Amino acid sequence: MRRRTGAGPAYTPTTSDNAGLRTALTVDMVFDALAVRLDGPAAGDRRMIVDWLISDEQRMHRMELRHGVLVHYDLPAGHRRPAPDASFALTRAMLLEVLPAGRDVGEAVQSGSIGVTGNPGVFAQLKELLDTPDRNFSIVTP
């Protein structure tokens, strides 16, 4: 066991831009991570419904923002009420590039890697409501 001397917490260097880690994430994990990062007070009066068709998994996910809470769930085929503000059609790999990795969504839409119906600006609005994780967060303190 290594002992530390000096004041203040000890930090473990981390990185979230690890491609190997990203490829191990499921779609549910990605959406859970977004929900944790949501700035609830800032999102308190915002409402948003976004559908995500993950084409290579043949799954439709719905993400709803209400009362400062972001939830997601599988959307059964044919269930489309209420209508979403936007729908994005993309592969799981592309989802991992634009959400955890931060690839420019507008560029991916223009290249045809992501299909959009509805308001494409919803994605930018959602990103504005996300907090940046503090890499120096002390999990255990004395």
N, C-alpha and C positions, 0 to 999 in steps of 0.2 A: 504494500500500500504506500503510495506516495503522499508525503505530507507537504502542505503548502504553508508558506510563511508570508506575512505581509497582510495588509488590509484589503478589503473588498472581495467580491466573489471571484472564483476561478471560472474561466470560460472555455468551452470546447469549441474550436473552430468548426463551423458547419457551412455547407453550401447546399442550396436548393436547386441549383442548375445542373445537377448530375444526371446525365442522359440515362445511365443504367437504373437509377432510382426511378426516374419518370416512367420508364417502360414497364416497371413492375406495378405501377398504380392501376387500379381499376377505375372505371368511369365513376362509380359510386364514391370512391376515395377522393377523386378530384373534386366532385361536387361537395362532399363533406368538408374538405379543406377550404373551399370558398365560403361555406356557411360559417365556419369558425372565424374567418378573417373579416366578416362583415362588420362594419361600424354601425351597430344597432341604433344608437341615438341619431346618427346622421340619416339613416334609412327609415326612421320611424314613420314618416308620413308618405313614404314612397310605396307604390304598388307596381308590380311587374310580373308578367308571366312569359316565360321563355321555354320553347320546346327545342330539344336537341335530338335529332335523328342521327344515331350512330350507325352509319350504313353497313359497316363490315360486321357488326354484331346484330343487326336487324332489331334494334331496340330504340324505343322512343322514351326519352326522359323529359319530365316536366319540372321546371324550376319556378317556384313562386316566392315572391318577396311581398310580405305584408307585415305591418306592425313591427318593423325592425327585425324581422326574422326571415331567413332564407331557408326554404325547405325544397327537397327534390324527391321525386318518386318516379317509378316506371309508369308510363302512360299506356293503358291497353289500346290495342288497335281499334280504330273507329271512334274513340273517345276524344273529342276535340272541343268540349265546352268547359268553361268559357274560352273564347278564341284567344290565342297567345298574342302578345305584342310583337313577337318575332319568333321565327323558327329558323334554326341553323341545321343544315345537313352536312355532315362531315364524318370522316373516319375517326376511330379511336386515336390513332397516331397523330392526326391533325389536332384533335382536341388537346392532347398532351403537349403539343407544340404551342398552342395559343393560350392555354390557361396556365399551367405551371411554368412553362419555359418563356412565355411572354412574346411570342412571335406576333408581328403586326397583323391584326385581323383583317384590316382593309386590304392589305397586300394579298392575303390568302383568298379573300373574296374575289378580288380582281383577277387572280390567276385561275380561278375556278376550283380551288381546293375546298372551298366552303360555299355552299349554296344558302341563300338567305331569302326568306319571304317575310313581309312585314317591315317593321322599322329596324334597319341595321344599326342605328345609333343606340339601341338598347344595350348592346355589348359594352360600349364605352361608358354608358351610364352606370352599369353594374360595376365595372372596374373602378370608377370614381368612388364607390362606396366601400371598397375593400381597404383594410388597414395593411400596412407593410409589417410583416413579422419582425419582432425584435430579436436579432440573432444573439444578443447578450442577455437573454432572459435567464434569470437564475431559477433553476428548477428546485434546488434545495439550498436553503440559506441557514447559517448557524443561528 
